[in-house]
Amino acid sequence: MSDLEFVKVERDGRVATVTINRPDKLNALSTKVVRDLMMAFHQLVFPSDGDRPWVVILTGAGEKAFVAGADIAEMSAMNAAEAKGFADAGHRLGALMESAPFAVISAVNGFALGGGTELALCGDFIYASEKARFGQPEVKLGVIPGFGGTQRLARRVGLGMARELVYTGRMIDAAEALRIGLANRVVAHGELMAKVREVANEIAARGPVAVAAAKRCMLRGYDQDLVNANELEAAEFAVLFGTEDQSEGMKAFLEKREPSFQGR
């Protein structure tokens, strides 16, 4: 992935780390950064060598920011059509991350404002540094969140809390993010990546086909009524009984040993 200008991708076994690498601009989301993220995730989902990671960690370079927001200098010059194209690109990126057949953990190491909070929400869950700060300050600029913030935030923390955060543009700290359910865990700043890698490796030791199926069920079933959502779950459950991983997992359990999953 050497053709990426603002995103760095590293592999460590079954775990890949995607780092937004624009620290001089606090990793602000420009059209080029969004393009690089889209390319990075597309190559991880559809690798040319077939070696797809089982877990992906998303974080920001430097000590100050995950993503401090969108690139306001670039956005300020956009007309309505260009703004729509920028928002559409952000939504395509979010959809790709959500539909990826592997877990995506957002490791928020600092400011995650505007598009930063929105991008973090596209991951399956968020681990935050004690220095992390979240917020949707777009109304202070006379606009609204454009990368899914009015939708994913409400689904994560509830409609009333999301309305308060979006309408006021207020920034919250990591402790408040944990309290309202935006972040799953808050850890010491210097320990964030070690903790996230520990959880990533824990997930990577599980059956990857099963993790992908669970992700699909929760994503597609969340907004359905319970009857249809449970039917979706039952169908995915049954399909897994035709996989090698299911056979290996249950055989390993009966033989009292650790399973050796192959992702098939």
N, C-alpha and C positions, 0 to 999 in steps of 0.2 A: 504493500500500500504506500509506496514511495511517492505516488502522485498526489498525495494529500498535503495541502499547505498548512492548514490550521488544526489538524487532528492527527494524533499519534495513536497507533494501535500496537499493542504488545501482547504476546501470547506466553502463558506459563502453563503448559500442559493443557488441560481442558478449560482453563479460564482465560478469557481475553480481557484486557483493560483498554478502554477507549478514553483518551484524554483530550479534552478541548485545549488546544495549545496556542493561546493568544494572550499570555499573561500581561503583556504591556497594555492591553485594552481590557483587562479584567475578564478576558474570555468572552467579550460581547459577541452576540450573534449577528453577524453580517450575512449577506446572501452567500458569500463564499464559505463561511463557517457552516451554514446550514447545508450547503452543497456537499462539503467535505464529510459532514456527519452522515448525510444520506448515502454517500458512496461507501463510507466505512461500514455502516450497518448492512448495506446491500451485499457487500463482499463477505461479511461475516455470515449472513443468512444463506448466500449462494456462493460458497467458496469454489474457486476454480479447481482446487485439488480435492474437494469433497471433505476436507477436514474442518468441519464446523465446530465451534466451541460449544460447550455445554452450559456455560454461564458467562455473562458479560458484565463488567463493572464500568460504569460511566462516571467520570470525574473531570475536574478542571485543573489546569496547570497553575503552579504558584501557591502561595500561602494565603491569598486574600479572597479568591473568588472561585466558585463553581462556574457560574455564568452570571455576571452582574446585570444582565439585561440584554436587550437588543442594541444594535449599533445605532444610536440616536442620530448621529451625524449623517449616516446613510439614509435612515428612515425619513429624516426631515425634508429630504429632497424628492421623496416619492410622490407621484400622483395617485389617484384612486386605483387605477388599473395596476400600477406597480405594487401598491400596498396589497391588493388582492392576490397578486402572484406570490408575494413574500409570505403572506398568511397561508396560502395553499401549500407552499413548499414546507412550511412548518408542520402543517397537518399531515402531509405525506410522510414526513419523518416520524411523527408521533405514531401514525398508523403502522409503519414498518416496525418500530420498536415494540409496539404492543402485540403485533402478530408474529414476531420472531419466535421460532420454536426453541427458545432457550430463555432462561431467567435473565432479566436485566436489573441490576442493583444500582441505584443512583447513590453515589458517595458524595454528599454535599459538604465541601471542605471550606466554605466561606459564603460570600454573598450569592444568593440565588434569587434574583429579583426579576420581575416581569417574565421574559422568556426563559430565565433560569429556573424559576419555580415551575413554569409550564413544562420545560424539558425534563426536570426531575420527576414530575408526575407521570411522564411517559414510561418511566421504569416501573418494574413490578412493585418495588417498595424502596423507601428512602432510609439510609443511615446518614446521620448528620454529625459533623463536628460540633463541639460546644460553641465554636465561633461562628457557626452558620447563621445566616439571616435570610428570611423568606419574605416575599411580598409581591403583590400585583399592583404596582404604582401607576399603571397606565393612565388612569383618569387624571392624574396630575399633569399629564401631557396632552389632555384633551382627546384621548382615544380609549379603547378598551383592550383587554388581552386578545391577542390574535392567533395564538398557537394552542388554543384549547383550554385556556385558563378559566373561562366562564363555565366550562363543562366538567373537566376532570377535577378541578378543585372542589366543586360542589359534590361530586361523587365520592371524593376522598374524605371531606370533613363535614359534609352536610350543607344544605342549601342556605340556612340562616347564617352560619359562620362564613361561608364563601361570599355571600352578599356583603357582609360587613367588611371583609378584607378587600374585596374588589371596589366597593363604593367609596371606602375611605382611602384606599391606596396605602394603608398602614403597613409598616414593616414589623415583623415579629421575630423574636429570637428563637434559638433552638429549643429551649425549654417549653416555650409556648407552642411551637410546632409539634413537639412530642405530646403535649397535653391535649391538643385538638385532633390528634391522629394523622397529621400530615407526615410526620416522621415516625418511623418504627422504633428507632433507637438513637440516642445521643451519647457520644463517647468523647473522651479527651481528644483534643485536636491532633496531637502527635500519634495517637493510636488508631485514628480512623481507618486508614487503608489496611492496617494489619487486621483489624476486626472485620472489615468488609471481605478481605481475602479469606479469612477463616470461615465466614458464612458461605462465601462463594465455593470454597472447596468442599464444604459440607453438602451443598446442593449438588455439586459436580460428582459426588460419590453416590448419588441416587440414580435411579433409572431415568435417563434423559428422555426417552419416549414417553414415559409416564409424566414427567415434569411438563413436557410440551402439551400433553393432553389435558393436564390439570389447568394449565395456563389458558388453553382454548376454552375450556368449560367455564372458567370464572369470567373470562372476558365476554364471551357470547351469552352466557346465561344471566349475567348480572341484571340486565334490564328486562329480562323476560319474566313472565309469571312463573310461579314455582313449579307448576305441573310441567310446562314445556322445558324449563331449565333442568328439572330432574330427568326428563326423558333424554335430553342431550347428554347428561352425565352417564346415564345407564348405557347409552350407545357407545360412548368413548370407553367406558369401563369394559364393555364386551370386546371391543376391537383389540384392546391390549392383550387379551388372552390368545391372540394369534401371533404375538411377538416373541422373539428369542429372549428379550429382557425379562418378560413375565416368567418364562420357564426357568431362567437362571435365578431370578430373585426368589422364587418360591422353593426351588431346589436348594439354594444356599441356606435359606431359613431352616428347612427341615434337616439339613446336614450340619447346622450350627456353625456356619462359616460366613465370611463376608462375600457378598456377590461380586462378580466380575462382569459388569454391564458393558455391552458393546454398542448400544444405541440402535439396535435392530429389533 
